[in-house]
């Protein structure tokens, strides 16, 4: 049943590229920070495919860890690789100028960003300033923010006009305030005539996640491979998940022709954490164990739902990959790279 890691990601990239007019990238340079992460892998795969289809796009891949081997298989025209820390001024100074920039670098895993609060703040603020210095005149910039900026609001469907009300002493403040700061930087540049948008991303998952990622879906998959899914709490918190191909498709739309400063980006597959565990357990044929006591991640929201009216109205996006299909593709990919 497994499709294979290379085919799964390439098939998703082919689907994305078939839905969007990428002619604006022809003859241009695009810089992707966080190129080895979940989002970066899909952006880079799309760019590789577009060059194979005849476009002339110069890709600048910026990352701190290694690029996955499957990204570098075959010929990759016009690829420049820069490995380093984008919170380092001298490293960023060495990067080339670009016509399009996607700032996707940052810690998306709660355990990681809470362990490195200073680095988390720098990645979303200081590095954003440094990357704007690399944007060519007339270029376009996309900052990957987070739905965590809504933290502190009562459970509801959040719109882009809203913002959270947590204190700077909140357990996840480094991430929340860092993303708010990054959004404010983008807005400041947009008032000077630059095209800059922020996307408030919520619970994106899929092939491309690194082994050992502590976010809930991969954590459940790795536990299932050990024979059972042992949950940390009762799993009542609600989440709306978005498969990576849908998320990247929307981000391409925003980067290429977005007109707003901020966009929500979430899926339409809502479930509880417990329901998610049960889905993965069913696919992988393992039991799910719910504990009597709880050890939930500090400060995690009880419910996250985003209003997607802006994306639907501006780009006509209504078709989303279902949670079950997305989970099956993610599990097949993970099994393939670990066998």
N, C-alpha and C positions, 0 to 999 in steps of 0.2 A: 504493500500500500504506500510505502514511503516514496516520495517524489524525488528527493535528493536536494541537498542544500543549494547547489548552483542553480538548478532548474526552478526551485521555488522562488528564490529572490529574482531571478531573471524574468520569470513569468509575471511576477508582480510589477517589475519595472516596465515590461512590454505593455502591460495593461495601462499603467500610468501614462506612458508616452503616447499611447494611442488616443488619449482623451484631451490632450493639451497641445496648443500651437506653440512650439519652442523656437520659432524662427527668430525671435528677438535675441536668442543666445548665439546665433551664428556669427562667427568672427569676434566673439567677445571672450572675456576672461571671467570665470566665476570662482570665488574662494569659499570653501566649506570648512569651517572650524568644527572640531569634534568629528572628523571624517571617519574615525574608526568606531564610532558609537552607533546605536540603533538607527537614528535618523540619518547620520552621515553615510552609512553603508548603502542606504536606499538612494540618497541623492547621488552618490558616486556611481552606483550601478546604472542609474538613469542616464547620467552624463556619458558613461562609457558606451551605452547602447545608442545614444543620439549621435555620437561620433561615428559609430559603425554604420548608421543610417545615412551618413553623408553630411552632417553638420560639422562645422569647424569651430569647436569650442575648446578653449584652453582651461583646464581644470587645475586648481590649486588646492591640494588636499593637506589640511593642517590638523595634526593630532599629536597626542602625547605618548600613547601606547602604540602597539603595532597594528598596521592594517591587516585585516584577515587575508589569508592566502588566496581564498576564492575570489577576492576582488581583483587580484593581480594576475589571474590566469588569462592567457591570451594577450593580444596586443591592446594596449590602452593608449590611444593617440593623444598627444598634447597634455600629458599628465605631469604635474610637478608635485613633488612630495616634500613637505616640511615637517620634521618631527621636532617638537619642543614644547615649552610651556608658554601659553599665550598670556599668562600674567607677568611674563618677563619682558620688560620694555625693549631690550636689545634684540630678543628673538622676534618680536612683532615688527620691529623696525626693519628686519631683514626680509619680511614678506613682500611680495610684489603687489603692485596696485591691481585692482579688479573692478570690473563693471557691475558685477553682482556679488553680494556677500551674504552668506547664510551663517549666522553665529549660533551654532548648535552645540558648542562645547559647554560642558558644565556637569555637575553631579546631579543626576536625576534620582538616585537611590537615597531614600531618607537616612539610612544608617551611615552612608558615606558623607552626605553633606552635613549631617549633624556632628560627625567626627572631625570635619575639617571646615569649621565655620569661616575662618579668615580667607581661605582659598575660595570658598563658595562665593563670598561677597566680591572678591576680586574678579573672578571669572565673569560675573554678570554685570559688573560696573566698570572697573578699570580696563578690563580687556575689551569691553564694548567701545570705550573711547578710542583705544588703540586701533581697533579694527575700522572704525569710521575714518581714521586717518588714511586708510588704504583704499577707500572708495573713490573711484574716478568721478569726475564731474558728470552729472547726468546719470549716475549709477543708481542702483536700488539695493536696499539693505533689509534683511529680515532677521529679527531677534526672536529666538525661541524662549518665550516666557512660560508661565505655568498657571494652571487653575488655582494653585495655592495662594495666589494673590487675593482670592475671595475668602480666605480663612477668617473665621470669626463671624461670618454672616449666618443667619438662620438657614436651615435646610430649605432650598428652593431652587428654581431654575435661574442661574445667574446670567445676566446680560453684560455686555461690554461697558455699559455706563456705570456699573457698580464696582466697588472695590472693598476689600476686607477691612477689619478693624482690630486686628491683633496688635498686641504691644511688642515693642522691640525686644522684650525679655521672653517672648514666646519661644518654646523649645526649638521651633523650626524657623526662627526669625532670620537667620543668615540666608536661608533660601528665599523666604517670602520677601524680605526687604531687598535682597539682591535682585530678584526679578522685577520688583516695583522700580528699583533704581534703573535697571536696564531699559524698562519701558519709558521712563522719564527722559533718559538720554536720547532714545529714538525720537520721542516727541520734540525734544529741544532741537534736534537736527532738522526735523521736518518743518519747523517754523522758519528755518533758514533756507527752505526751498529744496531740501533733499527728499528723496522718496524713501521713507523708512516706516516699516510696520512691525508690530509685535504680535505674536501669536500665543494665546494662552492655552497651552497644550494640557490635555487631561488624559491620563491613563492610556497611553499608547503602548502597544505590545506587538510582538511578531518575530519572525526570523531576523537575525542580526544581533540579538542580545548576546552579550558576552557571558561565557560560563562563569558562574559564581555571582551573577547579578542577584541582589537581595530583594528586588521587587517581587511582588506577591506571585505573579504568574510563573516566572521561572523558578522561584522558590518552591512552588507546589509541584512543578514538573520534576525538579531534582529530588524532592521528597518521595514522589511517586516511584521514581526509579529505585528507591531503597525499599519499596514494598508497601508503603502506606503514606497518606498525607496527614501529618500531625499538625493541627492548627494551634495557633498561639492564643486565640480567644474564641468567642462564640460566633464570630463572623457576621454580625448583624449589620455592620457598616455597608452602605450602598455605594456602588461605583458604576460609571458608565464607560465602557471600554471602546477603544477605537483601534482597529487593525492598522498596522504601519503603512500599508499601501494606500489606504484612504487618507491617512494623516499627511503623507508626503504629497499625494495628489493635490490636496487642498493648499499645502504650503507652496507648491509650485505656482498655483493660481495666484496666491497672494504676492509672492515675490515678483512675478512677471507683470501683473496688472492690478494689484490691489490698490484701492483708493482710500482706505481707512487707516488710522493709526493703530488700532487694536482689533484683533479678531479672536473670538472663541474658536477652539478646535477640539471637539470631542466626538465620540461615536453615538450610536443609538442603541447599544446593547447593554441595558442596565441589569445588574444582578447584585446580590449581596456577596460578600467575600466567601461566605459559606456556600452559596450557590455556585460560585466560581470553582471552589474546591471540589464540589460534587461533580461538576461538568468534567473537570480534568480527571478526577478519579474514575468516572465512567469510561472516558476515552481510553485511559491507560489501565483500566480493570484492576484498581486497587481501592482499599477501603479508606474512608475519611474519618479521622478521630477528632472529636471536639472535646477540649479539656473542661474541667470543672472551674478552674481558675483562669484568669486572663493576664496576658503580658503584651498588650497592644503597644504599637509604636507611639511614643510620646507626641501628643499634639495632633495626631492624625484626625482629619475631619470625619464626621459621621455620614455625610452624604455629599456627593459632588455631581451636579447636573448642570450642563451648559446650554444656554440658548444658542442654537445654531442658525437663527433666522438670517443673520448678516451674511454668512457663507452661502446659505441656500439661495438668498435673493440675488447676491452679486455674481455667483459662479454657477448656480443651478445644480449644486451637488445634493442629490437625494438618495443615491444608491450607495449602500454600505455593505461590506462583507459581514456576514452574521458572526456572532461570537463563537458558535460551534465550529464553523468552517475555519475561522481565524485560529482557534485553538488547535484544531487538527493540523493545520499547516505549520504552526509554531512547534508543536510536538514532533511532527515528522522531521522538520528541519533540525531540531535539537538532537533527536535520536541519530540522525544521519551524521552529524559532525562529531558525535561521541561514540561511534562504532567503527 
